[in-house]
Amino acid sequence: MEINKENLKHNTKEVLKFIVELVKVAFISLAIIIPVRYFLIQPFYVKGASMEPTFEDKEYLIVNEIGYRFEKPSRGDVIVFKYPLDPKSFFIKRVIGLPGERITIKDGEVRIYNAENINGTVLDESGYLMAGLETSGDIDKTLAGGEYFVMGDNRNASMDSRSFGIVPEANIVGRAWVRGWPLDKMDVFKKLIYNL
């Protein structure tokens, strides 16, 4: 009888020790995962064809949320943002125009006017647009501070700044960083450099 009590005490201590360790592991995991998920990176599921051929429907991306706390979005960045007309919806598009710039779209060409190009220059988008694709629209928009002009890479199937207007900086969630799915297309995205 005495041996059984000792065994029971020992087993109870072991079970309690295991539970305490399990709680510690869960707490530490949550302390790491929650800040990473809500402040550093966020998963994003691509829905629709507006960014083809760069991103296709049902691809899974990781979005860098912290980068724009240290630098501003750049031309060519693919960003995830809250849709200006319904902030509960999220869109993914490419940054074309930056704060303070004038953007014109005419005869299929996107032209950028800024301090370096006061007479405007045609934006070379051959690196991500399908060959022969022209940008439709007749736009002449000057951006204020904190405003961005965005467009999808599949210009004929994209609802973007040509239809809903500018994207305020406050609506930007982050930059597309990694394509995680499908595995055969896994990739880390680098910043584009334009010759303007």
C-alpha positions in Angstrom: 0.0 0.0 0.0 2.8 2.4 0.9 4.6 1.7 -2.5 1.4 2.6 -4.4 1.1 5.9 -2.7 4.6 6.8 -3.5 4.2 5.8 -7.1 1.0 7.8 -7.3 2.7 10.9 -5.8 5.6 10.5 -8.2 3.3 10.0 -11.2 1.2 13.1 -10.2 4.4 15.2 -10.0 5.5 14.0 -13.4 2.1 14.8 -14.9 2.1 18.3 -13.3 5.7 18.8 -14.5 4.7 17.8 -18.0 1.7 20.2 -18.0 3.8 23.1 -16.7 6.3 22.5 -19.5 3.5 22.3 -22.1 2.1 25.6 -20.9 5.5 27.2 -21.0 6.1 26.0 -24.6 2.6 27.2 -25.6 3.2 30.6 -24.0 6.6 31.1 -25.6 5.2 30.0 -29.0 2.3 32.5 -28.7 4.7 35.2 -27.6 6.7 34.7 -30.7 4.0 33.9 -33.3 1.4 36.6 -32.4 3.8 39.6 -32.8 5.3 38.1 -36.0 1.8 37.5 -37.5 0.3 40.8 -36.6 3.2 43.2 -36.9 5.9 41.7 -39.1 4.5 39.4 -41.8 1.1 38.3 -42.9 -0.2 35.6 -45.2 -2.2 36.7 -48.2 -4.2 34.7 -50.7 -4.4 35.9 -54.2 -7.9 36.0 -55.6 -8.5 36.9 -59.2 -6.5 37.6 -62.4 -5.7 41.3 -62.0 -1.9 40.6 -61.3 -1.3 38.0 -64.0 1.3 37.0 -65.1 3.2 38.0 -61.9 0.7 36.4 -59.5 -2.1 34.0 -60.4 -5.3 33.1 -58.8 -5.0 31.0 -55.6 -1.3 31.7 -55.0 -0.3 32.2 -51.4 2.0 35.1 -50.5 3.8 36.3 -47.4 3.5 40.1 -47.0 6.3 42.1 -45.3 4.4 44.5 -43.0 7.4 46.0 -41.1 9.4 47.2 -44.1 7.3 50.3 -44.7 7.8 51.5 -41.1 11.4 52.2 -42.1 11.1 53.2 -45.8 8.4 54.4 -48.2 6.9 52.3 -50.9 8.8 52.4 -54.2 7.7 52.4 -57.8 7.3 48.8 -58.9 6.6 47.4 -55.4 3.7 45.0 -55.3 1.6 46.0 -52.3 -1.3 44.7 -50.4 -3.6 47.5 -49.2 -7.1 48.1 -47.8 -9.4 49.0 -50.7 -10.1 52.7 -50.4 -13.9 52.3 -51.0 -14.3 49.4 -48.5 -11.4 49.0 -46.0 -12.6 45.6 -45.0 -11.4 44.3 -48.4 -7.8 43.8 -49.4 -6.3 44.3 -52.9 -2.9 43.6 -54.4 -1.5 45.9 -57.1 1.8 47.4 -58.3 2.9 50.9 -57.3 3.1 53.1 -60.4 2.9 56.7 -59.1 4.6 58.1 -56.0 3.6 61.1 -53.8 4.1 64.4 -55.5 4.2 63.0 -59.1 1.9 63.5 -62.0 0.7 60.4 -63.8 -0.8 60.4 -67.3 -2.2 57.5 -69.2 -2.9 58.2 -72.9 -2.7 56.2 -76.1 -1.7 53.1 -74.1 1.3 54.8 -72.4 2.0 55.5 -68.8 4.0 58.7 -68.4 5.6 59.9 -65.1 6.2 63.6 -64.4 8.4 64.4 -61.4 11.4 66.6 -60.3 13.8 64.5 -62.4 11.4 64.4 -65.4 9.6 67.7 -65.6 8.6 67.0 -69.3 7.5 63.5 -68.4 8.9 60.1 -69.3 7.2 56.9 -70.5 7.4 54.2 -67.8 9.1 51.0 -69.1 7.0 48.2 -67.8 8.3 45.5 -70.1 9.7 43.5 -67.2 6.2 42.5 -65.8 3.5 43.3 -68.4 2.6 40.7 -71.1 4.1 41.6 -74.5 1.8 43.8 -76.5 -0.4 44.8 -73.6 -1.4 48.4 -73.6 -2.7 50.4 -70.6 -6.2 51.6 -71.3 -7.6 54.8 -69.9 -7.3 58.5 -70.2 -5.9 59.7 -66.9 -4.1 62.8 -65.7 -3.6 62.8 -62.0 -1.3 64.7 -59.7 -0.6 62.9 -56.4 -0.5 64.7 -53.1 1.8 63.7 -50.2 1.0 60.2 -48.9 -0.9 59.2 -52.1 0.0 56.3 -54.4 -1.3 55.4 -57.9 -1.5 51.6 -58.3 -2.4 49.3 -61.2 -2.6 45.5 -61.7 -0.2 43.9 -64.2 -3.1 42.4 -66.1 -4.3 45.9 -67.1 -7.4 44.6 -69.0 -8.7 42.7 -66.0 -7.7 45.0 -63.2 -9.8 47.3 -61.0 -7.2 49.8 -59.8 -6.4 53.5 -59.4 -7.8 54.1 -62.9 -11.2 53.3 -61.5 -11.2 53.8 -57.7 -8.6 56.5 -57.4 -5.5 56.9 -55.3 -4.4 54.7 -52.4 -3.6 56.6 -49.2 -0.4 55.5 -47.5 -2.4 54.7 -44.4 -4.2 52.0 -46.3 -1.0 50.1 -47.3 -0.5 46.9 -45.3 2.8 45.8 -46.8 4.9 44.6 -49.7 4.6 41.2 -51.3 7.8 39.4 -50.1 7.6 35.7 -50.7 5.4 33.4 -52.8 4.9 30.4 -50.6 2.5 28.4 -52.8 2.5 26.6 -55.1 5.9 25.1 -54.1 7.2 24.9 -57.6 6.8 28.7 -57.9 8.2 29.6 -54.5 10.1 32.9 -54.8 11.5 35.9 -52.9 10.6 39.2 -54.6 13.3 41.8 -55.1 12.7 45.5 -55.6 12.5 46.8 -59.2 14.9 49.5 -60.5 13.4 51.8 -63.2 15.5 53.9 -65.5 13.5 57.2 -65.3 
